[in-house]
Amino acid sequence: SDDLKKGDAKIALIELPGTIHRGVSDIGPSGYHQSSGSATITSMIRRAVKNENVKGIILRVNSPGGSVVASETIWNEISEIVKEDKKPIVVSMGTVAASGGYYVSMSSGKIFANNTTVTGSIGVVLGKLYTEQFFKKLGITFDSVSTGKNTTIFSSTAKFTKEQEKYVEKSLDDIYELFVSRAAEGRKMDYEDMEKHAKGRVWTGTQAKERNLVDETGGFKDAVEYIKSLYPDVEKFAIVKYPEPERFIAMLLGEDDMVMGNSGFFSRLISSLNRLATVYFQLQRDVLSNDDELLKLEGGGIIVK
């Protein structure tokens, strides 16, 4: 059942925890979300906006950041709702709302941060783990066939070429400029003024308020009171935590496609077990055959050559 469709005036609480990434949010054993998938977050926001009983939305952000693409997707969804004045969206920052966590917050109608919230970090970083020498010590080598000059740009077994370094640097500069311009637009500041607070700098909630990166210092209750103040004629609000923890049977059967995706927990479990079994039997075969040939990693799996 959907609590957003029951009763009278409601405030929808949508949590945005952990790493921000594309697709659906990861759900832990307790049924609560452990990460923030852009498809899940935007879908929940749309459902809350469409429901007439929901008078306002509080986005509880407790994230250190994540994917630029996912953050931009969520930012765009919130920005359109605020610009069209469909429904008030207020951000309540938790312990941390930095980098992508700030990105998704800056287009909301109002931002509340605790005094000790870690926020800001307006910047972008990209790198990769170079592992070729490590695997060589294990006797594992890699061969590749490239079809383009940037084919190996994100390969962990190949260093960046000079041309790739320039490409990555240009991409990072473009993303950084977009981040700063988005922040300046959301906070109604000039680009130059916003950049003084950017370049990856991290601020406490108090410092962010002094620099106009947030509107108010306060917690979740303050965000609730703000939305209530927008509706003086409404005597009582129900705060609906959304999404609700997944029911165990729903997790197994994948009943909620919006949250879990089409496959469901049970099919994911079967898929994972099948992959583990494949790896186990491949390794067992290699040991029993007493074959000195090397194991090669290929496509995320282990293939016996």
Buried (B, 14 or more C-beta within 10 A) or exposed (E): EEBBEEEEBBBBBBBBBBBBBEEBBBBEEEBBBEBBBBBBBBBBBBBBBEBEBBBBBBBBBBBBBBBBEBBBBBBBBBBEBBEEEEBBBBBBBBEBBBBBBBBBBBBBBBBBBBEEBBBBBBBBEEEEEEBBEEBEEEEBEBEEEEEEEEEBBEBEBBEBEEEBEEBBEEBBEEBBEBBBEBBBBBBEBEEEEBBEBBEEBBBBBBBBBEBEBBBBBBBBEBBBEBBBEEBEEEEEBBEBBBBBBBEEEBBBBBEBEEBBBEBBBEBBEEEEEEEEEEEEEBEEEBEEEEEEEEBBEEEEEBEBE
